[in-house]
Amino acid sequence: MPLISPPALLQAYLSQSPPHRPSNRAPTETRPIHLNVGSLTHCNGSSLVKIGESTIVCGIRAELLPVSEIPHYRASDNARQGRTRTATTIEEDDDEDSDNTYDPNPLNNLLVPNLELNTNSHPSFPANIAPSTTAQSLSQRLLSLLHSSRLVRPSDLSIRYSSEQSASTALDPDDEAYIEPERDVLKAYWTLYIDCVALSYGGEAGMFDAALMAVVAALRDVRLPRARWDEDRKTVLCDANFANARRLRLRGLPCPLGFGVFVPDPRLRVGAEGQGRVNGAVQGKSEGAATVLIDIDSFEDDVCEEKGNVVVDCSNSKNKILKIEKVGGHGRLDAKAMKDVIRRAEARWTEWNAVLETALRSAGACASSVYHLVHRAGKTQQHDKEQAQKYNHDGSNITITSTGAQ
Amino acid sequence: MTQVSPQIQLHNLSSSDGSASYISPCSLQRIIAGVNYPLEVSYRSKEVPDDTYIEVNLRPHNAVAGVKEHHVEEVVRRVLKSMIRGEETPRTMLQCTLQVMEVENDESLPGGVKGGGQGESYLEMLCGGLNAAILGCLDAGVQMRTVAGAVLVAVSKSRETNIWPSLKERKMAKSLHVFAYGRNAEMLLCESEGEFIMDEWERAAMLAKRAVLGTDDAGQDGDVEMAGEDDGRCLMSEIRDAVQARVVRDGMGGDQ
């Protein structure tokens, strides 16, 4: 929207009573979330999220990473992990790091999110250039959030081998070729390549919201094939049977919400000079006061200097905050206003949870009808049944489509 | 609380307009900032008709900048943009180069190598980089609306808030926060990650404000009270001392 003075337009809208925004929303009104899950065929999990003009497609592909290919891999970590694993049953242990060991994050390189801002997604993005600062920032923020929220459990991504399976083949201890049997050994990891492509760009704050929702929905949709270590072939074999594939057990459900603080240009304020100097606080309804806008679109994103995102998680009826980011502007948003934003994000969480569950249910209904096709495909291709090293999604002719909520 | 304060030195590069070195307390992270201002904008398309174009370059200690560093650059750039009176020098450029000189050894990584991988938190680098950039701008004589300082706060599992956490405390923390406060107690930046509740965030913010400004409430005229309490010295008074030392050194006819 080429405008001579965008702030003046936004101020004109907001100074009406009741105040509303150019998108005809109230200042604290959010936009509906459109979600479609599992629409990409060649991915282990995928999603499409559309919030206003921000549209993101996210596909997750899993690849195997044998520990032999990890530089500086330490078997001592492995032994320790094996011990804690047997000490606490892996099911339902929410705090795998509850032992206060000083632990490098085992997920460090297992989640690889990337976000691409296409030329087609916004007129201002030129073609054939290196990823813009915005795209890199968004990728980094997604990665940081995936790590700091500990959303994915490392145990879900590890492929272990316990020698009890092959106890009958154990050699005689007196034999010189005898190797001390390792009881429960980590052999490989799944690496998740999380690729987001923007179909339409709607401002940085809005894009982060859409991208994070897309990533979370795609992670919920991920189905990893059953993989096991084959000691004879010294490689990981995957089960082509779709019915044996398992989902990730995510910790919680993050929900993002973008916000911006609109401060009218002092040149537009007539006779209200100096009013905006009160320390840090967002003022009342007087002219020239800062207004907090929730879920900002690209137009508001350009006008607001002070903006950010919060991420909350209200699952298991525990309200947690996972991230607060706010940069720029002149610090007009104080703690009280931030509390208000968090409250709105918690309301957004309820909405997001409902949308996600509906979409996953309908995708699941579609997938189960497709399952028979996959199953048959697996049977006809006997030679493909156990595929080594690199897992390609079998049954590539089959399209899993679904229509999500709303 | 131990007496901790960052070590600041201004103008230690001879050929840039302004420079500063900043060593953050407890984490031994050393960052040098070089600021050149005003410069001609390198690409005409980047020129802003009524504002100063700001460019921030950040180099980690052991590599060239990656995605993480680019994100930190962007955040620092946006904070500087809100602090600097760019309209005084339209169509020019402010170039701020940050070099991480030293970071703490991370014994938990294989071979005790130094941290800084892409997956690790960037908040420590952001905090140090922002402080160094602001000091560099002060030294270069950039016209600014306000002076700000950033601090890193960790909230541990037992919900204790630690200011300037060490590497081990950072890794054990449940949430990490960076706050930047201007001298009128306005919050210019807040980045928090981990898992926390509003109450912890508010306590961390309060602690950060005290560490930057010395007192909870800034004076109405914007003057910072120099309260010599047992919390050690505040960041603002450290900055003031560093600027004072630089002015005295110049007055003595020092070697620049």
HADDOCK unambig.tbl for C-alpha pairs under 7 A between the chains (distance, minus, plus):
assign (segid A and resid 72 and name CA) (segid B and resid 110 and name CA) 6.02 0.50 0.50
assign (segid A and resid 102 and name CA) (segid B and resid 108 and name CA) 6.80 0.50 0.50
assign (segid A and resid 103 and name CA) (segid B and resid 108 and name CA) 6.64 0.50 0.50
assign (segid A and resid 104 and name CA) (segid B and resid 108 and name CA) 6.13 0.50 0.50
assign (segid A and resid 104 and name CA) (segid B and resid 109 and name CA) 6.43 0.50 0.50
assign (segid A and resid 108 and name CA) (segid B and resid 119 and name CA) 5.52 0.50 0.50
assign (segid A and resid 133 and name CA) (segid B and resid 70 and name CA) 6.71 0.50 0.50
assign (segid A and resid 136 and name CA) (segid B and resid 67 and name CA) 5.60 0.50 0.50
assign (segid A and resid 136 and name CA) (segid B and resid 70 and name CA) 6.93 0.50 0.50
assign (segid A and resid 136 and name CA) (segid B and resid 71 and name CA) 6.59 0.50 0.50
assign (segid A and resid 137 and name CA) (segid B and resid 70 and name CA) 6.88 0.50 0.50
assign (segid A and resid 137 and name CA) (segid B and resid 71 and name CA) 4.54 0.50 0.50
assign (segid A and resid 140 and name CA) (segid B and resid 67 and name CA) 6.44 0.50 0.50
assign (segid A and resid 140 and name CA) (segid B and resid 68 and name CA) 5.90 0.50 0.50
assign (segid A and resid 140 and name CA) (segid B and resid 71 and name CA) 6.76 0.50 0.50
assign (segid A and resid 143 and name CA) (segid B and resid 119 and name CA) 6.85 0.50 0.50
assign (segid A and resid 144 and name CA) (segid B and resid 119 and name CA) 6.69 0.50 0.50
assign (segid A and resid 144 and name CA) (segid B and resid 121 and name CA) 6.74 0.50 0.50
assign (segid A and resid 148 and name CA) (segid B and resid 193 and name CA) 6.22 0.50 0.50
assign (segid A and resid 148 and name CA) (segid B and resid 194 and name CA) 4.84 0.50 0.50
assign (segid A and resid 149 and name CA) (segid B and resid 194 and name CA) 5.81 0.50 0.50
assign (segid A and resid 149 and name CA) (segid B and resid 195 and name CA) 6.70 0.50 0.50
assign (segid A and resid 279 and name CA) (segid B and resid 184 and name CA) 6.36 0.50 0.50
assign (segid A and resid 279 and name CA) (segid B and resid 185 and name CA) 6.86 0.50 0.50
assign (segid A and resid 279 and name CA) (segid B and resid 186 and name CA) 6.49 0.50 0.50
assign (segid A and resid 280 and name CA) (segid B and resid 185 and name CA) 6.76 0.50 0.50
assign (segid A and resid 280 and name CA) (segid B and resid 186 and name CA) 4.65 0.50 0.50
assign (segid A and resid 320 and name CA) (segid B and resid 195 and name CA) 6.36 0.50 0.50
assign (segid A and resid 320 and name CA) (segid B and resid 196 and name CA) 5.77 0.50 0.50
assign (segid A and resid 320 and name CA) (segid B and resid 197 and name CA) 5.45 0.50 0.50
assign (segid A and resid 321 and name CA) (segid B and resid 195 and name CA) 5.77 0.50 0.50
assign (segid A and resid 321 and name CA) (segid B and resid 196 and name CA) 5.25 0.50 0.50
assign (segid A and resid 321 and name CA) (segid B and resid 197 and name CA) 5.60 0.50 0.50
assign (segid A and resid 322 and name CA) (segid B and resid 193 and name CA) 5.81 0.50 0.50
assign (segid A and resid 322 and name CA) (segid B and resid 194 and name CA) 5.41 0.50 0.50
assign (segid A and resid 322 and name CA) (segid B and resid 195 and name CA) 4.82 0.50 0.50
assign (segid A and resid 322 and name CA) (segid B and resid 196 and name CA) 6.56 0.50 0.50
assign (segid A and resid 323 and name CA) (segid B and resid 192 and name CA) 5.29 0.50 0.50
assign (segid A and resid 323 and name CA) (segid B and resid 193 and name CA) 4.59 0.50 0.50
assign (segid A and resid 323 and name CA) (segid B and resid 194 and name CA) 6.64 0.50 0.50
assign (segid A and resid 324 and name CA) (segid B and resid 191 and name CA) 5.63 0.50 0.50
assign (segid A and resid 324 and name CA) (segid B and resid 192 and name CA) 4.99 0.50 0.50
assign (segid A and resid 324 and name CA) (segid B and resid 193 and name CA) 6.78 0.50 0.50
assign (segid A and resid 325 and name CA) (segid B and resid 190 and name CA) 5.59 0.50 0.50
assign (segid A and resid 325 and name CA) (segid B and resid 191 and name CA) 4.42 0.50 0.50
assign (segid A and resid 325 and name CA) (segid B and resid 192 and name CA) 6.30 0.50 0.50
assign (segid A and resid 326 and name CA) (segid B and resid 189 and name CA) 5.67 0.50 0.50
assign (segid A and resid 326 and name CA) (segid B and resid 190 and name CA) 5.22 0.50 0.50
assign (segid A and resid 326 and name CA) (segid B and resid 191 and name CA) 6.39 0.50 0.50
assign (segid A and resid 327 and name CA) (segid B and resid 75 and name CA) 6.88 0.50 0.50
assign (segid A and resid 327 and name CA) (segid B and resid 78 and name CA) 6.71 0.50 0.50
assign (segid A and resid 327 and name CA) (segid B and resid 79 and name CA) 6.45 0.50 0.50
assign (segid A and resid 327 and name CA) (segid B and resid 188 and name CA) 6.40 0.50 0.50
assign (segid A and resid 327 and name CA) (segid B and resid 189 and name CA) 4.83 0.50 0.50
assign (segid A and resid 327 and name CA) (segid B and resid 190 and name CA) 6.65 0.50 0.50
assign (segid A and resid 328 and name CA) (segid B and resid 78 and name CA) 5.31 0.50 0.50
assign (segid A and resid 328 and name CA) (segid B and resid 79 and name CA) 5.16 0.50 0.50
assign (segid A and resid 328 and name CA) (segid B and resid 82 and name CA) 5.66 0.50 0.50
assign (segid A and resid 328 and name CA) (segid B and resid 188 and name CA) 6.25 0.50 0.50
assign (segid A and resid 328 and name CA) (segid B and resid 189 and name CA) 6.80 0.50 0.50
assign (segid A and resid 329 and name CA) (segid B and resid 82 and name CA) 5.25 0.50 0.50
assign (segid A and resid 329 and name CA) (segid B and resid 188 and name CA) 6.91 0.50 0.50
assign (segid A and resid 330 and name CA) (segid B and resid 82 and name CA) 6.18 0.50 0.50
assign (segid A and resid 330 and name CA) (segid B and resid 186 and name CA) 7.00 0.50 0.50
assign (segid A and resid 330 and name CA) (segid B and resid 188 and name CA) 6.08 0.50 0.50
assign (segid A and resid 331 and name CA) (segid B and resid 186 and name CA) 4.82 0.50 0.50
assign (segid A and resid 331 and name CA) (segid B and resid 187 and name CA) 4.61 0.50 0.50
assign (segid A and resid 331 and name CA) (segid B and resid 188 and name CA) 4.68 0.50 0.50
assign (segid A and resid 332 and name CA) (segid B and resid 186 and name CA) 6.91 0.50 0.50
